[in-house]
Amino acid sequence: MDDCIDLSALAAPEPMDRVLDWLDAAAPGACQAFLLPRMPYPLFDHLARRPCDWETEPQPDGRAVVTIRRNASHDQS
C-alpha cells in the first residue's frame, strides 16, 4: 500500500470528499488507491454516477482500501 493515500484518520465526510475531488480532477486512465476508515457505502452511490471502475478490499481492522480507475467521460443523461 505504498502508493495508497491514507485518509483513515479523517472525520466524515472528508475522506469521501477527497476521493471525489481526486476523481473529478483525474485524467482518463488514472488509478489511485485510498485507505478509508471504514467500508464507504455512501461513496459507492457517488462512484456509480461517475466515469470510473473501483474495487474495494476490506481490511482486518475494519478499514477499507478502495482503488479507483478513472474512465473516459460518458453521457450521463
OpenMM code with the backbone's topology and positions (N, CA, C; nanometers):
from openmm import Vec3, app, unit

residues = "MET ASP ASP CYS ILE ASP LEU SER ALA LEU ALA ALA PRO GLU PRO MET ASP ARG VAL LEU ASP TRP LEU ASP ALA ALA ALA PRO GLY ALA CYS GLN ALA PHE LEU LEU PRO ARG MET PRO TYR PRO LEU PHE ASP HIS LEU ALA ARG ARG PRO CYS ASP TRP GLU THR GLU PRO GLN PRO ASP GLY ARG ALA VAL VAL THR ILE ARG ARG ASN ALA SER HIS ASP GLN SER".split()
positions = [
    Vec3(0.0818, -0.1211, 0.0000),
    Vec3(0.0000, 0.0000, 0.0000),
    Vec3(0.0850, 0.1258, 0.0000),
    Vec3(0.2048, 0.1199, -0.0573),
    Vec3(0.2916, 0.2364, -0.0587),
    Vec3(0.2315, 0.3523, -0.1370),
    Vec3(0.1586, 0.3226, -0.2464),
    Vec3(0.1016, 0.4277, -0.3287),
    Vec3(-0.0419, 0.4613, -0.2876),
    Vec3(-0.0860, 0.4093, -0.1759),
    Vec3(-0.2211, 0.4290, -0.1253),
    Vec3(-0.2257, 0.5590, -0.0439),
    Vec3(-0.3245, 0.6416, -0.0708),
    Vec3(-0.3433, 0.7639, 0.0064),
    Vec3(-0.4228, 0.7287, 0.1318),
    Vec3(-0.3640, 0.7541, 0.2479),
    Vec3(-0.4261, 0.7194, 0.3756),
    Vec3(-0.5168, 0.8326, 0.4224),
    Vec3(-0.6477, 0.8086, 0.4152),
    Vec3(-0.7470, 0.9055, 0.4617),
    Vec3(-0.8184, 0.8546, 0.5866),
    Vec3(-0.7644, 0.7494, 0.6456),
    Vec3(-0.8337, 0.6801, 0.7547),
    Vec3(-0.8425, 0.7588, 0.8849),
    Vec3(-0.7618, 0.8621, 0.9011),
    Vec3(-0.7669, 0.9404, 1.0248),
    Vec3(-0.8618, 1.0601, 1.0153),
    Vec3(-0.9203, 1.0807, 0.8996),
    Vec3(-1.0081, 1.1964, 0.8801),
    Vec3(-1.1512, 1.1648, 0.9205),
    Vec3(-1.2205, 1.2651, 0.9712),
    Vec3(-1.3614, 1.2503, 1.0079),
    Vec3(-1.4492, 1.2633, 0.8836),
    Vec3(-1.5608, 1.1929, 0.8852),
    Vec3(-1.6579, 1.2037, 0.7763),
    Vec3(-1.7114, 1.3460, 0.7704),
    Vec3(-1.7371, 1.3972, 0.6530),
    Vec3(-1.7332, 1.3355, 0.5211),
    Vec3(-1.6025, 1.3620, 0.4456),
    Vec3(-1.4987, 1.4050, 0.5148),
    Vec3(-1.3739, 1.4446, 0.4490),
    Vec3(-1.3135, 1.3352, 0.3596),
    Vec3(-1.3065, 1.2082, 0.4027),
    Vec3(-1.2493, 1.1076, 0.3120),
    Vec3(-1.3256, 1.0973, 0.1800),
    Vec3(-1.4584, 1.0953, 0.1866),
    Vec3(-1.5381, 1.0867, 0.0646),
    Vec3(-1.5169, 1.2102, -0.0223),
    Vec3(-1.5153, 1.3266, 0.0377),
    Vec3(-1.4943, 1.4497, -0.0384),
    Vec3(-1.3601, 1.4470, -0.1104),
    Vec3(-1.2563, 1.4007, -0.0430),
    Vec3(-1.1233, 1.3969, -0.1053),
    Vec3(-1.1171, 1.2958, -0.2196),
    Vec3(-1.1803, 1.1809, -0.2010),
    Vec3(-1.1838, 1.0813, -0.3087),
    Vec3(-1.2563, 1.1378, -0.4304),
    Vec3(-1.3713, 1.2003, -0.4087),
    Vec3(-1.4478, 1.2552, -0.5207),
    Vec3(-1.3760, 1.3725, -0.5865),
    Vec3(-1.3073, 1.4547, -0.5085),
    Vec3(-1.2270, 1.5634, -0.5661),
    Vec3(-1.1181, 1.5064, -0.6566),
    Vec3(-1.0507, 1.3992, -0.6086),
    Vec3(-0.9475, 1.3364, -0.6916),
    Vec3(-1.0091, 1.2849, -0.8206),
    Vec3(-1.1201, 1.2139, -0.8096),
    Vec3(-1.1830, 1.1538, -0.9271),
    Vec3(-1.2272, 1.2592, -1.0271),
    Vec3(-1.2842, 1.3679, -0.9799),
    Vec3(-1.3304, 1.4737, -1.0700),
    Vec3(-1.2151, 1.5417, -1.1422),
    Vec3(-1.0968, 1.5436, -1.0815),
    Vec3(-0.9801, 1.6086, -1.1428),
    Vec3(-0.8909, 1.5119, -1.2207),
    Vec3(-0.9103, 1.3821, -1.2026),
    Vec3(-0.8206, 1.2824, -1.2619),
    Vec3(-0.8385, 1.2717, -1.4128),
    Vec3(-0.7282, 1.2453, -1.4799),
    Vec3(-0.7308, 1.2222, -1.6237),
    Vec3(-0.7802, 1.0799, -1.6507),
    Vec3(-0.8437, 1.0574, -1.7657),
    Vec3(-0.8838, 0.9208, -1.8003),
    Vec3(-0.7638, 0.8256, -1.7917),
    Vec3(-0.7860, 0.7110, -1.7313),
    Vec3(-0.6802, 0.6119, -1.7138),
    Vec3(-0.6086, 0.6212, -1.5807),
    Vec3(-0.6249, 0.7327, -1.5101),
    Vec3(-0.5596, 0.7479, -1.3797),
    Vec3(-0.6175, 0.6464, -1.2816),
    Vec3(-0.5322, 0.5976, -1.1942),
    Vec3(-0.5731, 0.4975, -1.0953),
    Vec3(-0.5121, 0.5356, -0.9606),
    Vec3(-0.5929, 0.5244, -0.8548),
    Vec3(-0.5453, 0.5605, -0.7220),
    Vec3(-0.6148, 0.4752, -0.6181),
    Vec3(-0.5391, 0.4328, -0.5173),
    Vec3(-0.5938, 0.3596, -0.4034),
    Vec3(-0.6042, 0.4546, -0.2842),
    Vec3(-0.7103, 0.4365, -0.2062),
    Vec3(-0.7350, 0.5173, -0.0873),
    Vec3(-0.7636, 0.4248, 0.0298),
    Vec3(-0.6987, 0.4502, 0.1431),
    Vec3(-0.7277, 0.3785, 0.2668),
    Vec3(-0.8296, 0.4617, 0.3442),
    Vec3(-0.9467, 0.4035, 0.3658),
    Vec3(-1.0571, 0.4747, 0.4297),
    Vec3(-1.0865, 0.4148, 0.5670),
    Vec3(-1.1473, 0.4937, 0.6563),
    Vec3(-1.1660, 0.4483, 0.7947),
    Vec3(-1.2629, 0.3316, 0.8111),
    Vec3(-1.3485, 0.3102, 0.7115),
    Vec3(-1.4470, 0.2001, 0.7183),
    Vec3(-1.4960, 0.1725, 0.5771),
    Vec3(-1.5800, 0.0719, 0.5613),
    Vec3(-1.6378, 0.0431, 0.4309),
    Vec3(-1.7224, 0.1641, 0.3895),
    Vec3(-1.6911, 0.2273, 0.2767),
    Vec3(-1.7527, 0.3558, 0.2405),
    Vec3(-1.8816, 0.3401, 0.1590),
    Vec3(-1.9845, 0.2818, 0.2169),
    Vec3(-2.1082, 0.2576, 0.1435),
    Vec3(-2.1665, 0.3832, 0.0785),
    Vec3(-2.1708, 0.4994, 0.1453),
    Vec3(-2.2240, 0.6190, 0.0790),
    Vec3(-2.1421, 0.6596, -0.0451),
    Vec3(-2.0131, 0.6314, -0.0440),
    Vec3(-1.9276, 0.6660, -0.1579),
    Vec3(-1.9671, 0.5879, -0.2826),
    Vec3(-2.0112, 0.4644, -0.2661),
    Vec3(-2.0405, 0.3798, -0.3807),
    Vec3(-2.1475, 0.4403, -0.4717),
    Vec3(-2.2499, 0.5033, -0.4145),
    Vec3(-2.3528, 0.5688, -0.4964),
    Vec3(-2.2934, 0.6800, -0.5809),
    Vec3(-2.2022, 0.7556, -0.5221),
    Vec3(-2.1373, 0.8649, -0.5957),
    Vec3(-2.0485, 0.8091, -0.7070),
    Vec3(-1.9760, 0.7034, -0.6781),
    Vec3(-1.8884, 0.6435, -0.7789),
    Vec3(-1.9694, 0.5875, -0.8954),
    Vec3(-2.0844, 0.5306, -0.8654),
    Vec3(-2.1684, 0.4715, -0.9701),
    Vec3(-2.2175, 0.5756, -1.0704),
    Vec3(-2.2207, 0.7015, -1.0309),
    Vec3(-2.2664, 0.8092, -1.1191),
    Vec3(-2.1519, 0.8794, -1.1911),
    Vec3(-2.0304, 0.8321, -1.1713),
    Vec3(-1.9134, 0.8947, -1.2334),
    Vec3(-1.8451, 0.7944, -1.3258),
    Vec3(-1.7641, 0.8461, -1.4192),
    Vec3(-1.6969, 0.7572, -1.5147),
    Vec3(-1.5766, 0.6880, -1.4518),
    Vec3(-1.6032, 0.5782, -1.3796),
    Vec3(-1.4941, 0.5077, -1.3128),
    Vec3(-1.5323, 0.3628, -1.2855),
    Vec3(-1.4303, 0.2856, -1.2563),
    Vec3(-1.4456, 0.1499, -1.2036),
    Vec3(-1.3743, 0.1490, -1.0696),
    Vec3(-1.4166, 0.0612, -0.9789),
    Vec3(-1.3496, 0.0551, -0.8493),
    Vec3(-1.3533, -0.0856, -0.7934),
    Vec3(-1.2597, -0.1092, -0.7049),
    Vec3(-1.2523, -0.2335, -0.6284),
    Vec3(-1.2367, -0.1960, -0.4822),
    Vec3(-1.2967, -0.2749, -0.3963),
    Vec3(-1.2895, -0.2496, -0.2527),
    Vec3(-1.2315, -0.3720, -0.1832),
    Vec3(-1.1345, -0.3474, -0.0949),
    Vec3(-1.0724, -0.4545, -0.0178),
    Vec3(-1.0905, -0.4248, 0.1315),
    Vec3(-1.1801, -0.4967, 0.1979),
    Vec3(-1.1940, -0.4787, 0.3430),
    Vec3(-1.0636, -0.5186, 0.4124),
    Vec3(-1.0278, -0.4450, 0.5148),
    Vec3(-0.9072, -0.4726, 0.5924),
    Vec3(-0.9460, -0.5377, 0.7249),
    Vec3(-0.8584, -0.6181, 0.7826),
    Vec3(-0.8904, -0.6872, 0.9083),
    Vec3(-0.9289, -0.5940, 1.0228),
    Vec3(-0.8787, -0.4704, 1.0195),
    Vec3(-0.9065, -0.3765, 1.1284),
    Vec3(-1.0336, -0.2947, 1.1072),
    Vec3(-1.1126, -0.3267, 1.0022),
    Vec3(-1.2372, -0.2552, 0.9760),
    Vec3(-1.2247, -0.1449, 0.8729),
    Vec3(-1.1023, -0.1067, 0.8406),
    Vec3(-1.0835, -0.0058, 0.7368),
    Vec3(-1.1037, -0.0714, 0.6006),
    Vec3(-1.0968, 0.0081, 0.4953),
    Vec3(-1.1146, -0.0449, 0.3602),
    Vec3(-1.0214, 0.0278, 0.2647),
    Vec3(-0.9687, -0.0470, 0.1687),
    Vec3(-0.8915, 0.0126, 0.0597),
    Vec3(-0.9812, 0.0129, -0.0628),
    Vec3(-1.0012, 0.1316, -0.1184),
    Vec3(-1.0790, 0.1464, -0.2412),
    Vec3(-0.9832, 0.1932, -0.3492),
    Vec3(-0.9754, 0.1161, -0.4568),
    Vec3(-0.8915, 0.1512, -0.5709),
    Vec3(-0.9835, 0.1925, -0.6846),
    Vec3(-0.9588, 0.3130, -0.7371),
    Vec3(-1.0466, 0.3723, -0.8376),
    Vec3(-0.9667, 0.3981, -0.9647),
    Vec3(-1.0255, 0.3605, -1.0779),
    Vec3(-0.9684, 0.3922, -1.2090),
    Vec3(-1.0664, 0.4824, -1.2819),
    Vec3(-1.0159, 0.5983, -1.3235),
    Vec3(-1.0967, 0.6962, -1.3970),
    Vec3(-1.1092, 0.6507, -1.5412),
    Vec3(-1.2305, 0.6411, -1.5907),
    Vec3(-1.2568, 0.6056, -1.7297),
    Vec3(-1.2772, 0.7322, -1.8114),
    Vec3(-1.2896, 0.7149, -1.9415),
    Vec3(-1.3250, 0.8273, -2.0276),
    Vec3(-1.4650, 0.8739, -1.9888),
    Vec3(-1.4920, 1.0002, -2.0093),
    Vec3(-1.6249, 1.0538, -1.9765),
    Vec3(-1.7316, 0.9805, -2.0551),
    Vec3(-1.8484, 0.9743, -1.9960),
    Vec3(-1.9610, 0.9131, -2.0659),
    Vec3(-2.0828, 1.0005, -2.0497),
    Vec3(-2.1784, 0.9793, -2.1358),
    Vec3(-2.3036, 1.0564, -2.1334),
    Vec3(-2.3832, 1.0144, -2.0108),
    Vec3(-2.4141, 1.1085, -1.9234),
    Vec3(-2.4864, 1.0779, -1.8006),
    Vec3(-2.6315, 1.1236, -1.8102),
    Vec3(-2.6912, 1.1146, -1.9297),
    Vec3(-2.8293, 1.1610, -1.9478),
    Vec3(-2.9305, 1.0634, -1.8932),
] * unit.nanometer
topology = app.Topology()
chain = topology.addChain("A")
for resn in residues:
    res = topology.addResidue(resn, chain)
    for name in ("N", "CA", "C"):
        topology.addAtom(name, app.Element.getBySymbol(name[0]), res)
